Amino acid sequence: MKIVRRMGVPPRERGSAAGQSCPDIFELSDGSFAVIGREATSELDPLLPGDASRAEYERIVIITRETLLRAKKDIPDIE
């Protein structure tokens, strides 16, 4: 599996000049997406709605609203 491309703009264009907060979204060669964000599993796991769950190996991460909105143009529609 390889990173094919970034979705949206680099963190530097979103104000992360010092590298302190660099949420990011990448498309992978298998069509999946990888997300860099703040780890928040222990904080948000107990708050998941009843019809949501996560496997033990999965983590909940937070990305900024701007990160996702700036990536929107690069996310393909369902075909």
Phi, psi and omega in degrees: 000140181225157172280124181270314181195160174278143174261117182094205185255157178298152179307326180301325179284351177254014174097010181263065183290329184268357180075016182280330180222105187233054176301146185205158178228133181231142171271137181258162184298338178269005180092352177282174178236143175248140183235133170257123180202180179281126180293126183220027184300308184295329181285319188259340182306314180292346182262358180300142177296160184303333181264012177245148177206168176219147176286160181303327181276356180266151179233151174264126178236153179249133170240159180288156176303316181299322179301312181290317181295323179287340177273345186308318182296337181265351182273120183291152174285158175291133182261000000 
